[in-house]
């Protein structure tokens, strides 16, 4: 009864696995994994019941002696099978077998032998994939199998009384067969396995010793087989089909969806905390507290490159002469050194735009008000064009701004030219973004 329950549970597992769409959908059908496997094994079959239990010979035939571990080793079962996996988890297997059930010469049973030539048709479940433990088991594997076994049984036990052990008599026997197989893959396409299986017969008239069983035991028998063998995976794929990496259904779509969600989260970041998401923010380094437009640009109505709110503060700071003058001077240095005051250029041009005049004038006023200060003039170009030309262009831009300051009365010794070449920090496909890096910035050095 217990064996029948296990068998039904296994059949339900197979049916559930078979009905799962990821076993038969075109998505998995096109995955190149090896579906055919050859199996060969040698093992030991033990007839558990029935044995002769009536008459003068009753109790003299048995498989194992009390106190012996499985009655000792006795290779008497040889099997050759082929398995085909119709999906990653479920497949079918057919096996030819030869078994010679006999007494062990080391126990006290009377001699007997029952020869069996059979064929087994089974469903197979790859338990690694069924329970999603492939990553944990690595080269190890577990297969569950169940089906129907049919044997031609022939008694080879010598008769004690006329025909009492049916020597030479044959009959067909059939029953349910189920088992579990543990595997270990030792090369890309080959594995060794240990299988433990049990057969419950429902058409067995023979006792295992060759005699006919009593009516109470008629049509009922049990056989246990333990076998050790090799499997070889057939196919073009380099890895044994039972261990092939097969993505789960929809995994590509789930991964793509995760990426899209991640991209959206990144796009919604607000690096400069101005209330405009980065994906809409053309100027994502705006000063906290300074008003910005819907694209994150600091408001600059007169388009001179300096945010209006900063411009008002700077103008007030320059003309203010009170106890906060030192603090105001630090603010001016920060504005200049952090690039808030810059000269901008049209594409391919080395002369600053007209709108940049106020910014250069701002630096000029600072240098006039601080005659001990020197300044680096740093030129940049966008990514368009070749690097050699852009390096020269950045140098020419810095040189032209230097010339403007010299002609405005600043000593050349206070002005240092630096050509920093390409600024690739913005999207090269955006013309508006590239405008922001075609520039000259300033650094107060002492």
N, C-alpha and C positions, 0 to 999 in steps of 0.2 A: 504493500500500500504506500509506504514511504517513497519507494522508487517511482511509482506511478505519479505521485504528487510532484516529485522533482522533475519528472519528464514533462508533465503538463506545464509547469512553470517555465521550463526551458523553451517549450513550443510557443508559449505566449510571448516570451522575450524575442524569439525569432520573428514571430508575426509582427510584433510592434516595430522591431528593427526594420523589417521588410517594408512596412507601410510608411516608414519615415521617408519624406521626399528627398532628403539629401543622399539616399542610397541609389536612387534611380533617375534623378533629374539630369537634364543635359549638362548642368554645371559640373557634376561629379563624373558623368559618363565620359567627358572629354579629358579628364585628368590622367596623364600617362603613368599609371602604376601597374605593376605586374599582377595579373589576376589569376594566372594558373600556377599551381604548386604541386610538385610530385613528392610523395611521402613513402618512405620504406622503414619498416620497424621489425625488431625481433623482441619477443617477450615471453611472458608466462601466463597461461590461462589456467584457471582453477575452477573445476566444477564444484560449486558450493552445495547444491542439492538438485535432485534427490539421489540417494544411493539405496541399494538393496536393504530393506529393513523387514524382511519376512523369511521364513524358512530357516533351514540349518545354516545358510551362509549369511544370515542377517548380521549387520554390524561389522563384517569383515572387510568391507570395501570403504575407503575414505581417502580424502585428498591430503590431509595434514594430520600429523601426530600431535597429541596434546603437548603443550610446552615448546613446540617448535615455531620459529618465526616464519609464518607463511608456508611451513612445510619444507623450507629450503628452496634454493633456486633451481629452476628446471625449464630452460628455454624450449618452448614447445608451440609457440605461436609466431607465424611469419605473415607479414601483411605488406601489400603494395597498393597505394592509393593515389588518386588524383583529385585535387580540389580546385574549384573555380569560384571566385568571389564576384558576385554580381553587383556588389557595392562595397564601400569601404568597411562596412560592419557585417554584412551577411553574405553567405555563400553556400555552395553545395559540395558534397564530397562522396565519391564512390570508392570502395575498398574491396580488393580481393584478399581472401585470407585462407590460410591452412593452419589447422590446430590439431594437436594430438594430445588429448586429455588422458593422462595415465597416472598410475600410482608413482610415488617417489620411492626409489629403491632403498632409501635410508629410513623409511618408516615401516610400520608393521602391517600395512594393508596388503591384502592379497592382490596379485597382479591383475591389472585391467587396462584397457585402452579403448578410447573412443576417438575416431578420426572425424574431422569436420572440415569440409571445403565450403566456403561461404562467400557471400557478397553482402556488403552493407551500403545502404543509401542513406545519407544523413544531411541535415542542415547544420551549418557551422556559423557561430557568432564570434567575431573578434572582440573579446571582452575588454581589451585595452582601449579600443575606440568607443565601445558601448558605454564604459564608465569614465571616459576621458582621463585615463591615467597614463597615456603614452609618454608624457614628459617625465613622469616619475619612474617608470619601469625601464626606460631607455632601451637596452638590448633585450630585455626580458619581455616575454609575451604570454598571454593566456588565451586559449581557445576553448569554447564550449561547443559540444556537438551532441546531436541526438537524431535518431532515425529508426529504420527497420533493418534487421539483419535476418537473412535467410541462409540456412546451412543444409548441406547433405551430410547427415550423420551416419557413420558406418561403425558397427561394433567390431572390434578386433580382440575381444576378450574370449579366451578359450572356454568352452562349455564345461561346466562341472557335472551337470546332468544334461540329458539330451535337450539341446536348444535353450537351456536356461539363461544363457547370456547372448543368444542370437548372433553368434559369430558369423561375420560376413553379411549380415542383414543391414539394409540401409533404409532410411526414411528422411523426409524433408521436415525441417524444423524452422520455425520462425518466431520472432519476438521483437520487443522494443530494446533499443540499444542506446545508451547515453554515456557520456564521459567528459572529462576535463583534461586539457593538454597544457603543460607548461613548456615554454620554448625559451631558447637562448640563441640569438643570432651571433655566430662567431665569424662570419664573413659577410660580404655585401649581399650575397644571394643565398647563403646556406645557414641553416640552423639545426641544432639538436633539440630533441624533445623527449619528455617523459609523459606518458599518457596512462591514465587510470580509467577504465571503462567497466560497465556492468551491463549484462544482458538478462532480461527477464523473458523467458520463453513461454509461449502460449499454445504451442503445438508439439510438445515434447512427450512422447510416449516412453522413451528410454530413460532408465537411470543412467548415470554417468559410467557405471561399470558394465553397461550393455544389457542388463536385464530390463524387463518391463516393470514400470513402477506400478504401485497399487492404485486402485481407483481414486483414493483420496488425494494422491499426488499427481494423477494423470494430467497431461497437458500443462504441466507447470515445472519450470526449471530455472536455475540461476547460475550464471557464469561470470566470473570476475577476471579481467585481463589487465596486466601491467606490462607496458612495452616501452622500449627505448629505441629511438630512431633518428633519421635525418630527413630534412626537407630541402628541396631545391626550388627556387622561384624562377619560373619561365617568363621571359618577356624582355623588352628592349630597355626598360628602366634598370639602372645600376643597383638599386636597392630592393631587397626582398619586399614583396607586396604587402606583407603583414606589418612592415615598419615604414612604409612609404609615407611621406609627409603629405597629408591631404587637407587642404583648408576647409573649414566648416562652411556650410551653406550661408551665403550672404556676408561672409567675413570681409570681402573686399568693399562691399557697400557700407558696412558698419565702420570700417577703417576710414573710408572716404567721408562719411558723415561726421566721425570724430574730428577729422582734419578740418572740415568746414566749420564745425562748432568752435574749434580752437582758433581758426582764422578770425571768426566773428568776435571772439573774446579779445583777441589781439587788436582787432580794428577798433573796438570800443574803449581801448585804453586811452587815457588822457594824460600823457607824460608831463605836460606843463601845467596841468590843473587849471586850464582856462575855461573849462566847460564845453569844449569842442572835442569830440573823439578824434584820435590820431588819423583815422582814415579820411576825415574831412579837413583835418588841420594842415593847412599849407605851411604854416609857420609854428611848428610844435616846440619852440623854445622861447615863447613869449614870457615876459616878466609877469610874475604873479601880481594881480591887482590892477594891471593895465588893461583898459577896455580893448576888446577884440571884436572883429566882425564874424559873420556866420562861418567863415572859412578859417577862423583862428588867427587871422592877421591882426597885429596891433594897429589900432586906428591911426592913420596918418593922412589927414585930409589934404595937407599941402604937398604931400608926396615928396618930401625931402629926405626920406629914409629914417627919420627919427619919430617915434610915436609921439602924438600930440601931447599926451600927459607928461611924458618925459621931457619933451621940449620946453614945456612951461616951467617944469621944475629946474631944468638946467639953466634956462635963461635967468630965472630968479636967483639961482645959486651963484652965477657968475657975477652978478651985480651986488650981491649981498656981502657986507663986510661987518660981521659981528662975531660973537663968541663961538658960533657954530661953523666958522669958515673952514677949520681943519676937517670937520666931518663932511662938509660939502665937497671939499677937494678929494676926499677918499671916494665919494660917490662918483665924481667925474672920472677919476682914474678907472673905476670899475666899469663904467659905461663904455669907456674907450677900449679898455683891455678885453672886455667880454664881447666885443664885436657889435654893440648896439649902435655905434657910430661907424659908418662905412661908406665907401664910395663904390658905385655900381657902374656896370659897363654893358653896352649892347654886344650882341654876339659877334665875335671876331674883331672887336674894336679895342683900342688901347687908350682912348680918351674917355674920361668919366662922363656919365650922362649929366644933363643940365640939372636934374633934380638932386644930384649929389653935391652940388656947390655948397649948400648950407652945411652938410656934414663935414666937408673939408674945411669950411670956415669955422666950424665948431672946434676942430682940432687946432686950427691956426690960432684962434683966440686963446685956447688953453696954453699953447706953447708961448704965446706972447705974455700971458699972465704968469707963466712959470719958466723964466729964462734959464733955470738950471736943469731943466728936464730935457731928456733926449727921447727919441721915439723910433721904433721899428715900423717900416712901411711894408706890409706883407701882401703880395699879389697872388691872385688865384684865377683859374680858368675852369670852365665846365668840361664835361667829358667828351664833347663833340670835337672831332678832329684827332690828329695823331699826337702822341705825348710830347714829341720834340717841339712841335709848333706850339703846343699849349704851355710848355715850360717857358718858352721865349715870350709868349703872349703875357703870361703872369708877370714876368720880369719887366716888360715894357709898360704894363699898367702901373706897377709900383714906381717905376722911374718917372712916368708922367705926373703922378701925384706929387712926387718929390720935387719935381721941377716947379709945380704950381706953388708949393710952400716956400721954396727958395726965392721965387720971384715975388712972393708976398712978404719977404723980409726975414725969413728964418735961415739961420746959418746952416750950411750944408753939413757941417760936422755933427750937428744934432740929429741928422736924419740918416737912417741905415736901411738900405734896400734888401728885401728878401723875396725870392721867387719860390713860392710853394707849389707851383704847377697846378695839377688837377685837384679839384675838390669833388669827390664822388659820393658825398654823403646824402645826395638827394636822388630822386627817381629821374634817370636820364631821359625817360620818355615824356616828362612833363616840362614844357617850355617855361611855365611859371616858376617851377622849382629851380630850373637851371638859372633863371635870372638872379636868384638869391646867392649863387656861388660865383657868379662873374663879378668879382669884387676886389677891393683893397681894404684891409683892416689895419688897425694901428695897435701898437703895444708900447706903453710907457716903460722905459727901461731903467730910469734912475730919478 
